[in-house]
C-alpha cells in the first residue's frame, strides 16, 4: 500500500493526543527527565533551523520515554519584542493580533511534524497569565535591592525613539531597525544589579560539569575579573580628582597622560576655554560611533587634549588630560592612565599624538623594548623601586597608595548591571508607579498583572503609545494616594525568556510561580537551553539565594 503521510501521520497523531502519550506525568516513582528545546520567537513560519533543533531534542525525549523515564518536553513562545511592533507599524494591525496569528501557524506546523510536546504546558510570554509572574519577579528584585534606576549613557535611535542594545547597532553606527545614525544619550533607566553576583557567578562556572570548556571560558571572559588598584590623580588648578582603575599599578611611574571617556562628567568641567569647541565637536562625533567600532583593535585611536593637567601621585609629575574614543564611560571609572610603554593601545595613541613613552619595566633578559612591553620584568626609571621585580612592585605601589590616601587595591569585573528597560510598547510593563511625593513605588502584588493595553493606535515610528494613554498612565500612588504616573518603559524581552523553563514545570498554577513540589524537576539541567546563559544564571541565583523562594511555594 502506498504510504500517504498526510493521512497516516494525522491519524496517529490524533490517537496519541487523545491518549495523552506525550503528557508529562506528575505521578509515579519513575525517574524524571526534562527535555528542553529552544524557546522560539513566533515569526510566523518554521525554518530548517527550527526543524533541526526540535527534532534532535524530540528524539532524545522519545528515547527517554522508552527507557522508562517520566519526560517533561514542553513548548512555548518568546512572544514580546521589536519585530512584532515593526509588523504592527508596517501592516496596520495590533502586535497582539500579529503575534497570536504566528503562534497558531507555528503550533500547527510543529504538530504536523509529530513532535512529542506536552501542549497542555504551552506558554507565551505576551499572555498576562505569564507576564504576571515576570512582574512578580521584578518586585522581588526591587524588595531585595536588586532593581534600581539610574542615569545611563545608552544607544538611542532618534527615529524610533527607543534604547538599542549594542547588538542592534550596525558597524556603521546605524540602527538595525530604522537605519538612523545612533546617538549616545543619557536617560534614566531600570537595571538589575547583577554585579552583586559577579564573583559567585564566576565561581559557579566550575560546577557546570557538562558544559563545553569553550562556553565556560566565554562566560568567564564576559564576567571579566581583574585584580588591580584604584588610583587617584589630582587635577592641577581644580578641586577635582580623577580616579582610574588599573591592573598594572607597577607601571604608574610610566604614565604620560590621563585619558577620560568623552562621556565622562568631568569633561565639560575641565576643558580649557580655548579647547571647548574642539572638544565639543569630538564628543559629538564619538557619540555617533558604536561601542564595537570604538574598541576595535584595527582602528586608529583618536583623541583631543582638554588643555589641563593632573598630578601623578607616585612621582609628583604633571601629565596632560585627554579624551579618547577607545575609553568607555561604562567600563571601570570611565578613566584610564595612559602608559604607552606597557600597553598596546596606549602605545599606538602616544605614537599618533607625539606623547612621551617611558619604560619603567625592563625584560629580565636585559633586552631593550622597542614597543609596548606588557610582560613582567624588572623595575627601571622608577626611583627607589628600581631593581625590584615588577610583580612585587605591584603590591608595593598599592601599599604606598593606601598609606598615602591616593589609592587602594581593588577587584573589578567587566560585568555590568543589566539594563532592562526599553522605550517601546510590545513588552512586559514594569510594575512601578512614579509619585511626586514617594518617588518610585511598586505596584502591590495583589494588583498584578499590570496588563498591557491592546487598544492602542500605531500611527508610525515615534514614542511608545503607552506614554500617550492618559487613562492607563495616570493612577493614584499605591502608598499615599497622590495622583501619580505608571512607568511607561517595558522590560527587555530577555527578562521573559530567562525563567520560562521554570514555568513549564507548573504552567497552569494561578497562585504561585511554581509549586515547590515541582521545583526538583524544573531545577534539573536541561538537554538544550534557549536564551542567554548569563540571564538564566542571574535569575536562578537571585531567586534561590536572596530569600525570594518562600517556604512551601514561590508566589503570593
C-alpha positions as CSV (number, residue, x, y, z in Angstrom):
1,X,0.0,0.0,0.0
2,X,1.3,3.4,-0.9
3,X,2.3,5.5,2.2
4,X,0.2,8.6,2.5
5,X,1.8,10.8,5.2
6,X,-1.0,13.4,5.4
7,X,-3.4,10.6,6.2
8,X,-1.4,8.1,8.3
9,X,0.5,10.6,10.4
10,X,-2.5,12.8,11.1
11,X,-4.4,9.7,12.3
12,X,-1.8,8.5,14.7
13,X,-1.0,12.0,16.0
14,X,-4.7,12.3,16.9
15,X,-4.7,9.0,18.7
16,X,-1.5,9.9,20.6
17,X,-3.0,13.3,21.6
18,X,-6.3,11.7,22.8
19,X,-4.3,9.1,24.8
20,X,-2.0,11.8,26.3
21,X,1.1,9.9,25.2
22,X,3.3,13.0,25.4
23,X,1.9,14.4,28.6
24,X,4.4,14.9,31.4
25,X,3.3,12.6,34.2
26,X,3.1,14.1,37.7
27,X,2.7,10.7,39.4
28,X,4.8,7.6,40.0
29,X,8.3,6.9,41.3
30,X,10.0,6.5,37.9
31,X,13.0,8.8,37.2
32,X,12.3,12.2,35.7
33,X,13.9,13.8,32.6
34,X,13.5,17.4,31.3
35,X,14.0,17.7,27.6
36,X,14.0,21.5,27.0
37,X,14.3,22.9,23.5
38,X,15.0,26.4,22.3
39,X,12.3,29.0,23.2
40,X,11.3,30.4,19.7
41,X,10.1,33.8,18.7
42,X,6.8,33.4,16.8
43,X,7.9,34.8,13.4
44,X,5.1,33.1,11.5
45,X,6.8,30.1,9.8
46,X,9.2,27.4,10.9
47,X,12.5,27.3,9.0
48,X,15.0,24.4,8.8
49,X,16.9,25.7,11.8
50,X,13.8,25.2,13.9
51,X,13.2,21.7,12.5
52,X,16.8,20.7,13.2
53,X,16.8,21.8,16.8
54,X,13.4,20.4,17.6
55,X,13.7,17.0,16.0
56,X,17.1,16.5,17.8
57,X,15.5,17.2,21.2
58,X,12.4,15.2,20.3
59,X,14.5,12.2,19.5
60,X,16.1,12.4,23.0
61,X,12.7,12.8,24.7
62,X,11.3,9.8,22.9
63,X,14.3,7.7,23.8
64,X,14.0,8.6,27.5
65,X,10.3,7.7,27.5
66,X,11.2,4.3,26.0
67,X,13.8,3.9,28.8
68,X,11.1,4.3,31.4
69,X,11.5,8.0,32.4
70,X,8.7,10.4,33.1
71,X,9.6,13.1,30.5
72,X,8.8,16.8,30.6
73,X,9.0,18.0,27.0
74,X,7.2,21.4,26.7
75,X,6.9,24.2,24.1
76,X,6.2,27.9,24.3
77,X,6.7,31.3,22.7
78,X,9.1,34.1,23.3
79,X,6.5,36.5,22.1
80,X,7.3,40.1,23.0
81,X,9.8,42.3,21.2
82,X,10.5,44.7,18.4
83,X,9.7,42.5,15.3
84,X,6.0,42.3,16.3
85,X,6.0,46.1,16.8
86,X,7.6,46.5,13.4
87,X,4.9,44.3,11.9
88,X,2.2,46.4,13.6
89,X,3.5,49.6,12.0
90,X,4.0,48.1,8.6
91,X,0.7,46.2,8.4
92,X,-1.6,48.4,10.5
93,X,-2.5,45.6,12.9
94,X,-2.0,45.3,16.7
95,X,1.1,43.4,17.8
96,X,-1.1,41.0,19.8
97,X,-3.1,40.0,16.7
98,X,0.1,39.5,14.6
99,X,1.8,37.5,17.4
100,X,-1.1,35.1,18.1
101,X,-1.6,34.5,14.3
102,X,2.0,33.5,14.1
103,X,1.8,31.3,17.2
104,X,-1.2,29.4,15.7
105,X,0.7,28.9,12.4
106,X,3.9,27.6,14.0
107,X,2.0,25.4,16.5
108,X,0.2,23.8,13.6
109,X,3.5,23.2,11.8
110,X,5.1,21.7,14.9
111,X,2.1,19.4,15.4
112,X,2.2,18.3,11.7
113,X,5.9,17.3,12.3
114,X,4.6,15.0,15.0
115,X,6.9,16.4,17.7
116,X,6.1,14.9,21.1
117,X,5.3,18.1,23.1
118,X,3.1,18.3,26.1
119,X,0.9,21.1,24.7
120,X,-1.0,21.4,28.0
121,X,2.0,23.3,29.3
122,X,2.3,25.7,26.4
123,X,3.0,29.3,27.5
124,X,3.5,32.6,25.6
125,X,5.4,35.5,27.3
126,X,2.9,38.0,26.0
127,X,0.0,36.4,27.9
128,X,-1.0,38.1,31.1
129,X,-1.0,34.8,32.9
130,X,2.7,34.5,32.1
131,X,4.0,38.1,32.5
132,X,2.1,38.5,35.7
133,X,5.0,36.4,37.2
134,X,7.6,38.3,35.3
135,X,6.3,41.4,37.0
136,X,6.2,39.5,40.3
137,X,9.9,38.5,39.9
138,X,10.7,42.2,39.2
139,X,9.1,43.2,42.5
140,X,11.1,40.6,44.4
141,X,14.3,42.0,42.9
142,X,13.1,45.5,43.9
143,X,12.4,44.4,47.5
144,X,15.8,42.7,47.7
145,X,17.6,45.9,46.4
146,X,18.4,44.3,43.1
147,X,16.3,46.5,40.8
148,X,17.0,50.2,40.6
149,X,17.0,53.3,38.4
150,X,19.9,55.5,37.4
151,X,21.1,57.8,34.7
152,X,23.0,55.9,32.0
153,X,24.5,56.6,28.6
154,X,22.6,54.5,26.1
155,X,22.3,53.8,22.3
156,X,19.4,56.0,21.2
157,X,17.5,55.6,18.0
158,X,16.3,59.2,17.2
159,X,13.7,57.9,14.7
160,X,12.1,55.1,16.7
161,X,12.9,56.9,20.0
162,X,14.0,53.9,21.9
163,X,17.1,52.4,23.5
164,X,19.0,49.9,21.5
165,X,21.3,47.1,22.7
166,X,24.9,47.2,21.3
167,X,24.0,44.2,19.1
168,X,21.2,46.3,17.5
169,X,23.8,48.9,16.2
170,X,25.5,48.0,12.9
171,X,29.1,48.5,12.0
172,X,28.4,52.0,10.6
173,X,26.7,53.1,13.8
174,X,23.2,52.9,12.5
175,X,20.0,51.3,14.0
176,X,19.3,47.8,12.7
177,X,15.6,48.8,12.7
178,X,15.3,52.4,11.3
179,X,18.7,52.9,9.7
180,X,19.1,56.1,11.6
181,X,22.5,57.1,13.0
182,X,22.5,56.1,16.6
183,X,23.1,58.7,19.2
184,X,24.6,58.5,22.7
185,X,22.0,59.8,25.2
186,X,21.7,60.0,28.9
187,X,18.4,58.5,30.2
188,X,17.1,57.3,33.5
189,X,16.9,53.6,33.1
190,X,16.0,50.5,35.1
191,X,18.7,48.0,35.9
192,X,19.2,44.6,37.6
193,X,22.2,44.6,39.9
194,X,23.9,41.5,38.5
195,X,27.3,42.9,39.5
196,X,26.5,41.8,43.1
197,X,26.8,38.2,41.8
198,X,30.0,38.6,39.7
199,X,32.2,36.5,42.0
200,X,29.5,33.9,42.7
201,X,28.8,33.5,39.0
202,X,32.4,33.2,38.2
203,X,33.0,30.5,40.9
204,X,29.9,28.6,40.0
205,X,31.1,28.1,36.4
206,X,33.2,25.3,37.9
207,X,30.0,23.5,38.8
208,X,28.9,23.3,35.2
209,X,30.5,19.9,34.7
210,X,28.7,19.0,31.4
211,X,29.2,22.4,29.7
212,X,31.8,22.8,26.9
213,X,35.0,24.4,28.2
214,X,34.8,27.0,25.4
215,X,31.4,28.1,26.7
216,X,32.7,28.4,30.3
217,X,35.7,30.4,29.1
218,X,33.4,32.8,27.2
219,X,31.3,33.3,30.4
220,X,34.4,33.9,32.5
221,X,35.6,36.4,30.0
222,X,32.2,38.1,30.0
223,X,32.4,38.4,33.8
224,X,36.0,39.6,33.4
225,X,37.6,39.6,36.8
226,X,40.6,41.8,37.2
227,X,42.9,42.3,40.2
228,X,44.4,45.8,40.5
229,X,44.0,49.1,42.1
230,X,42.1,52.3,42.0
231,X,44.5,55.3,41.9
232,X,43.6,59.0,42.2
233,X,45.1,61.8,40.2
234,X,44.6,65.4,41.4
235,X,43.7,67.8,38.7
236,X,46.0,70.8,38.7
237,X,44.2,74.1,39.4
238,X,40.9,72.5,40.1
239,X,39.3,70.9,43.2
240,X,38.6,67.7,41.2
241,X,40.3,64.4,41.1
242,X,40.3,61.6,38.5
243,X,40.1,58.0,39.7
244,X,41.4,55.3,37.4
245,X,41.4,51.5,37.7
246,X,44.5,49.6,36.6
247,X,45.7,46.1,36.7
248,X,49.2,47.3,36.4
249,X,49.9,49.7,39.4
250,X,53.6,48.8,38.9
251,X,53.6,50.9,35.7
252,X,52.4,54.1,37.5
253,X,55.8,55.8,37.0
254,X,55.4,55.4,33.3
255,X,52.2,57.4,33.0
256,X,52.5,60.1,30.3
257,X,48.8,61.2,30.1
258,X,45.4,60.5,31.8
259,X,42.5,59.9,29.4
260,X,38.8,60.2,30.1
261,X,35.9,58.8,28.1
262,X,34.2,61.5,26.0
263,X,31.0,61.0,28.1
264,X,32.8,61.4,31.4
265,X,31.0,64.1,33.6
266,X,34.3,65.9,34.2
267,X,35.0,66.6,30.5
268,X,32.8,69.7,30.4
269,X,34.1,70.9,33.7
270,X,37.8,70.5,33.0
271,X,38.0,71.6,29.3
272,X,40.0,74.8,28.9
273,X,38.2,77.7,27.2
274,X,40.4,77.5,24.1
275,X,39.6,73.8,23.7
276,X,35.9,73.9,24.2
277,X,34.8,74.0,20.5
278,X,37.3,71.3,19.5
279,X,36.3,69.1,22.4
280,X,32.5,69.5,21.9
281,X,32.9,68.6,18.2
282,X,34.9,65.5,19.1
283,X,32.4,64.4,21.8
284,X,29.5,64.8,19.3
285,X,31.4,62.8,16.7
286,X,32.2,59.9,19.1
287,X,28.6,59.8,20.2
288,X,27.6,58.6,16.7
289,X,30.0,55.7,16.9
290,X,29.2,52.2,18.1
291,X,30.9,50.7,21.1
292,X,32.2,48.0,18.8
293,X,33.9,50.5,16.5
294,X,35.4,52.5,19.3
295,X,37.1,49.5,20.8
296,X,38.1,47.7,17.6
297,X,41.8,46.8,17.6
298,X,42.3,47.6,14.0
299,X,41.1,51.2,14.1
300,X,43.2,54.2,14.9
301,X,42.7,55.6,18.4
302,X,41.6,59.2,18.3
303,X,41.5,61.8,21.0
304,X,41.7,65.5,22.0
305,X,43.6,67.2,24.8
306,X,41.4,69.1,27.3
307,X,44.1,71.7,27.9
308,X,44.6,70.8,31.6
309,X,46.9,68.6,33.6
310,X,46.9,66.1,36.5
311,X,49.5,65.1,39.1
312,X,51.0,61.6,39.1
313,X,50.5,60.6,42.7
314,X,53.7,58.4,42.7
315,X,56.1,60.8,41.0
316,X,54.6,64.2,41.5
317,X,54.9,64.9,37.8
318,X,52.2,66.7,35.8
319,X,50.7,64.9,32.8
320,X,48.1,66.2,30.3
321,X,44.5,65.1,30.4
322,X,42.9,63.9,27.2
323,X,39.7,62.3,26.0
324,X,39.8,59.4,23.6
325,X,37.3,57.3,21.7
326,X,38.8,54.0,23.0
327,X,37.8,54.8,26.6
328,X,34.2,54.0,27.5
329,X,32.2,55.6,30.3
330,X,30.6,52.3,31.2
331,X,33.8,50.4,31.9
332,X,35.6,50.9,35.2
333,X,35.6,54.5,36.2
334,X,35.5,55.9,32.7
335,X,39.1,57.0,33.0
336,X,42.4,55.3,32.5
337,X,46.1,56.2,33.0
338,X,48.0,56.2,29.7
339,X,51.1,54.1,29.9
340,X,52.4,53.9,26.3
341,X,55.5,51.8,27.2
342,X,53.4,49.0,28.7
343,X,50.0,49.0,26.9
344,X,49.5,48.3,23.2
345,X,46.5,50.8,22.8
346,X,48.3,53.5,24.8
347,X,51.4,53.0,22.7
348,X,49.5,53.5,19.4
349,X,47.8,56.5,20.8
350,X,51.1,58.1,22.0
351,X,52.8,57.4,18.7
352,X,49.9,59.1,16.9
353,X,49.9,62.3,19.1
354,X,53.6,62.5,19.9
355,X,53.2,61.8,23.6
356,X,56.2,60.6,25.6
357,X,57.0,56.9,26.1
358,X,58.8,55.9,29.3
359,X,59.7,52.3,30.0
360,X,59.6,51.5,33.7
361,X,59.8,47.8,33.4
362,X,62.5,46.0,31.5
363,X,62.7,42.4,30.4
364,X,64.8,40.2,32.8
365,X,66.8,39.2,29.8
366,X,68.3,42.7,29.6
367,X,66.8,43.4,26.1
368,X,65.7,46.9,25.3
369,X,62.0,47.1,24.3
370,X,61.1,48.9,21.1
371,X,57.3,48.8,21.5
372,X,54.8,48.2,24.3
373,X,56.3,45.7,26.8
374,X,53.4,44.0,28.6
375,X,55.2,41.2,30.4
376,X,56.6,41.1,34.0
377,X,60.1,42.2,34.4
378,X,62.4,44.4,36.5
379,X,61.6,47.9,37.6
380,X,63.6,50.7,35.9
381,X,63.3,54.5,35.8
382,X,61.2,54.3,39.0
383,X,63.3,55.8,41.7
384,X,63.7,53.6,44.8
385,X,61.7,50.9,43.1
386,X,64.5,50.3,40.6
387,X,65.7,46.7,40.5
388,X,62.5,45.3,42.2
389,X,60.6,42.5,40.5
390,X,57.6,44.1,38.8
391,X,55.2,41.6,40.4
392,X,56.4,42.6,43.9
393,X,56.3,46.3,42.8
394,X,52.5,46.0,42.2
395,X,51.9,45.2,45.9
396,X,54.4,47.9,46.9
397,X,52.7,50.6,44.9
398,X,49.3,49.6,46.3
399,X,50.7,49.7,49.8
400,X,52.0,53.2,49.2
401,X,48.8,54.3,47.7
402,X,46.7,53.1,50.7
403,X,49.2,54.6,53.1
404,X,49.1,57.9,51.3
405,X,45.4,58.0,50.8
406,X,45.6,58.2,47.0
407,X,44.6,54.7,46.1
408,X,43.6,51.3,47.2
409,X,43.7,47.7,46.0
410,X,40.6,46.5,44.3
411,X,39.0,43.6,42.4
412,X,37.0,44.8,39.4
413,X,34.7,43.0,36.9
414,X,33.9,43.7,33.3
415,X,30.4,42.6,34.1
416,X,27.9,45.5,34.1
417,X,24.5,45.8,35.6
418,X,21.7,44.6,33.3
419,X,19.9,47.5,31.6
420,X,16.3,46.1,31.4
421,X,14.1,49.0,30.3
422,X,13.1,49.7,26.8
423,X,11.1,52.7,25.4
424,X,8.8,50.6,23.3
425,X,5.2,49.2,23.6
426,X,5.3,45.5,22.9
427,X,6.8,44.2,26.1
428,X,6.1,43.4,29.7
429,X,5.0,46.5,31.7
430,X,7.4,47.4,34.6
431,X,5.1,47.3,37.7
432,X,6.2,50.6,39.2
433,X,4.4,54.0,39.8
434,X,6.2,57.3,40.0
435,X,4.8,59.5,42.7
436,X,5.8,63.2,43.2
437,X,5.9,62.6,47.0
438,X,7.0,59.0,47.4
439,X,9.3,58.5,44.3
440,X,9.2,55.1,42.7
441,X,6.6,52.9,44.3
442,X,5.9,49.2,43.5
443,X,2.5,48.1,42.4
444,X,1.0,45.9,45.1
445,X,1.4,42.2,44.2
446,X,-2.3,41.6,44.6
447,X,-2.9,44.1,41.7
448,X,-0.7,42.1,39.3
449,X,-0.7,41.7,36.4
450,X,-0.3,45.3,35.2
451,X,-2.0,44.5,31.9
452,X,-0.5,45.9,28.7
453,X,-3.4,47.7,27.0
454,X,-4.0,46.4,23.5
455,X,-6.4,49.1,22.2
456,X,-3.6,51.4,21.1
457,X,-3.1,53.2,17.8
458,X,0.1,52.9,15.9
459,X,0.5,56.0,13.8
460,X,4.1,55.3,12.8
461,X,7.5,55.5,14.3
462,X,7.8,57.5,17.4
463,X,7.3,57.3,21.2
464,X,5.6,54.3,22.7
465,X,1.8,54.5,22.6
466,X,1.8,53.8,26.4
467,X,3.1,57.3,27.2
468,X,0.0,58.8,25.4
469,X,-2.7,56.6,27.1
470,X,-3.8,59.0,29.8
471,X,-6.4,56.6,31.3
472,X,-3.6,53.9,31.7
473,X,-0.7,56.2,32.8
474,X,-2.5,58.3,35.3
475,X,-3.1,56.4,38.6
476,X,-3.1,57.1,42.3
477,X,0.1,56.4,44.2
478,X,-0.2,52.9,45.9
479,X,1.4,54.4,49.0
480,X,-0.2,57.8,49.6
481,X,-3.0,58.1,47.0
482,X,-1.5,61.2,45.4
483,X,-2.0,61.4,41.6
484,X,0.9,59.6,40.0
485,X,2.1,58.0,36.8
486,X,2.8,54.5,35.7
487,X,6.2,53.5,34.4
488,X,5.8,53.6,30.6
489,X,9.0,51.7,29.8
490,X,8.7,48.0,29.3
491,X,11.1,45.2,30.1
492,X,13.8,43.8,27.9
493,X,12.4,40.6,26.3
494,X,15.3,38.6,27.8
495,X,13.7,39.0,31.2
496,X,10.7,37.0,30.0
497,X,12.9,34.3,28.4
498,X,15.2,33.9,31.3
499,X,12.8,32.0,33.5
500,X,10.4,30.2,31.2
501,X,11.9,26.8,31.8
502,X,10.7,27.1,35.4
503,X,7.2,28.0,34.5
504,X,6.9,24.9,32.2
505,X,7.1,22.7,35.4
506,X,3.8,24.2,36.7
507,X,2.4,26.2,33.8
508,X,-1.2,26.4,34.9
509,X,-0.6,27.4,38.5
510,X,-2.5,30.6,39.2
511,X,-1.4,31.2,42.8
512,X,2.3,31.0,42.6
513,X,5.2,30.9,40.1
514,X,5.7,27.2,40.6
515,X,4.9,25.0,43.5
516,X,7.9,23.7,45.4
517,X,6.7,20.1,44.7
518,X,7.6,20.8,41.0
519,X,10.9,22.6,41.8
520,X,13.1,19.4,41.6
521,X,12.1,18.8,38.0
522,X,12.5,22.4,37.0
523,X,15.9,22.6,38.5
524,X,17.3,19.7,36.6
525,X,19.9,20.5,33.9
526,X,18.0,20.7,30.6
527,X,19.1,18.9,27.5
528,X,19.1,22.0,25.4
529,X,18.6,25.6,26.6
530,X,17.5,28.7,24.7
531,X,18.2,32.3,25.7
532,X,21.3,33.7,27.3
533,X,23.2,31.7,29.9
534,X,24.0,34.9,31.7
535,X,20.3,35.8,32.1
536,X,19.5,32.3,33.3
537,X,22.3,32.3,35.8
538,X,21.3,35.6,37.3
539,X,17.6,34.9,37.7
540,X,18.1,31.5,39.2
541,X,20.8,32.7,41.5
542,X,18.7,35.7,42.6
543,X,15.5,33.7,43.1
544,X,17.1,30.9,45.2
545,X,19.7,32.9,47.1
546,X,18.0,36.2,48.1
547,X,15.2,34.7,50.0
548,X,12.7,35.1,47.1
549,X,11.9,31.4,47.2
550,X,9.5,31.3,50.1
551,X,8.8,28.2,52.1
552,X,6.1,26.0,50.6
553,X,5.7,27.8,47.3
554,X,7.2,30.6,45.2
555,X,4.4,33.1,44.9
556,X,2.0,35.4,46.7
